[in-house]
Amino acid sequence: MGPPGPKEQRWQRRPFLCRKEVRIPMKMYVNLYSLDNPTFEVAPTIDISCHGARVVTKTIWQPNQQISVRSIRGNLYSPARVVYYQSYMDKFSVIGIEIYSSTAAGQNPADEASEKKRVRSSSA
């Protein structure tokens, strides 16, 4: 057998790029909020998985930028990280986001902390 051809060499150089989970095509609107600067946007998802989503956006987001994601309908609220940013169509781009841990809407971790503080002070 001869040396590997260009196609085989390309696959040998790359680590396995298989997804660990299935992406589900689903359009739902989410609020994206930057924790670093006052950037806020309502944007649709293209697809979602257990740990992330692809979102169509007009805003320029930076890879590794920390953001907050909240679904317009439903119960998703989570801190997240921008994994990648790609041009999409004309004035739009797509970002891949990694969702850290979701909580039910209305259970914002900041709200939970202030509720615990309120309960402690009222019981004292």
N, C-alpha and C positions, 0 to 999 in steps of 0.2 A: 504494500500500500504506500502511495507517495505522500509527500508533505500535504498538510491541510490547505485547502483552497481559501480564497478570501472570505467566503461565507463562514466556514468553520473557524477561521482565525478570529473573526469578529465575535462569534459566540464564546470563544475561549477567553477573550479579553474581558468580557462583561460578566459581572456577577449575575446570578439568577435574579430576574426582575419580576418574578411571579408575585401577584398580589396575595396577601394572606387572607383577604376577605373579598366577598363579592360586592361589586358596586351595583346599586339599584338605581336605574334611571328614574329620577323623581324631580319634578319642578315644584319647589316650595320657596316662598320668600323668607329671607332672613335679614335681620339687622346686623350689620358689621360695624363694629366700633373699635377704633384704635385706642389702646391704652397709652400709647406713646405721645400722640398728638390728637387734637380735636377733629378726627376724621370719622364721619358717620355716613353709612350708605345702606339703603334697602336694595337687595340684590337677589336674583333667582338662582337656585341651584340647578346643575345639570344632572348630577347623580350624587348619591350618598352611600356611605358604608358605615359600619359600626364605629369607626374611629376617624371619619373625615368626610369631606365633601369637595366637589368641584363647583365653583361659584362664578357666574358671569358678573363682571364688575366694570365700572367706568373709572374707578379710583386706581391710582398707582399704589400698589402694596409692595413692600420689600420682603424677600424671603427671610424667614426667622422673625418677622415682626409679630409681636404679641397682640392679639385682638380678642374681642368679646363677640360671641355669636348668640343671637336669640332669634328663634323662629317667630314669625308673625302670627301664625296659627300653630297650635300644638304646644308642646311643653319643653322645648329645647332651650336651655340656657347654659352656656359653657365658655370658659376661657379656651382659646385656641391659638395656633401658630400658623402663619403662612408658610407653606412648604415650597411652593413655586408660583411664579407669575409668568404667564405667556400671553402674547398677542392673540386675539381671537378674530374679531371682525371690526372693520373701520375704527370706531371709537371705543370698542370693548376689548376686554382682556378676560382671561380665565385665571383664577387662583385655585390652588389646591390647599385645603386647610386641614390641619390635624386637630381634632377635637380632643381635649384632655379628659374631661369628665363632665358629663351633662347632669344637670339637676332640673327638676320641674320648674316651669316658669313660675315666678313669684317666690322662688326659693333661691334668689340671688345670694351667693355667699356673703356679700356685704350686708344684705338684709338679715340673714341668719345671725351674723355677728352682732348687729345692733339689737336684734330681738333678744338674744341671750343676755346682752348687757342690761337691757330694760328689765328682764325678768329678775336678774340678780339684784339690781338696785331696788326693785319694788318689794323683794322679799327681805331686804335688810332692815 
